[in-house]
Amino acid sequence: MEMDTRVFADLDGLSHAALNELLRVMHEAIDQRGRFAIALAGGRTPARLYSLWSHEQPMPWDRVQLFWGDERFVPHNDLLSNFRMVREALIAHVPIPPANVYPIPTDQPSPEQAAQAYESTLRAFFGAAAPAFDLVLLGLGPEGHTASLFPGSPVLDEKKQLVAAVKAPANPPNRITLTPVVLNLARNTFFLVSGTDKRAIITALRQEPPTTADQFPAARVRPAGPVVWFLDRGAYG
């Protein structure tokens, strides 16, 4: 698998570099389309990026639109909530209008209803245009999962739905995720990967020939726009 990799000494260096590229994409999107729509990643690695972003001044927060690439089906105040993590690292510290923040609605009766509601949100936001985010941030699991797309998931072959409820082999198992339909429309995609526990899967992705790379969900992310892998030395090896 061909990967545009940028390797940094540690998570802090990775996060500063990713922020610089995020800001470049943001300004370009605002100049061209009047807004910056980003799908955020959960997990521990992007939290540092969000914290750094919260200190950038000045910032056109009225033009920034925050979405989520996936979410655990837990209340927004739960310690496992991706929304909670972003709120504590970023949203609580910046003057972004509440109307510009689009969390996945985990207050719905079921994950399936939450997925349907979020799909409606995306379709209302993008209208007749393709649901193409200006930037999608993604992480990587040690078995190759990204967002909440795990190996063997039938959602990997989804052709129509934008958002799906899934059962993950992780805690908690009930999750809502953007599907490859949306991920493969992104204008820009950044994978943020840190830690020695990711080294084996990064090596496997780099060594897989294109004909077999589909066994890893992360390899299914093939948008026409640039895909950049921001890695720390631990992950890269």
Protein Blocks (a to p, Z undefined) as FASTA:
>chain_A
ZZdddddfblmlmmmmmmmmmmmmmmmmmmmnopacddddedjklmmmmmmmmmgccddf
klpccddfbdcdddfkbmklmklmmmmmmmmmpccdfklpccddfkbfbfklmmmmmmmm
mmmmnmmaccddfbdcddddfkopahjbdehiaklmpckbmbdcddddbddfbdcdddfk
lmmmpfbdcdddedjklmmmmmmmmmpcfklmmmpmklmpccfbdcdddddfklnZZ
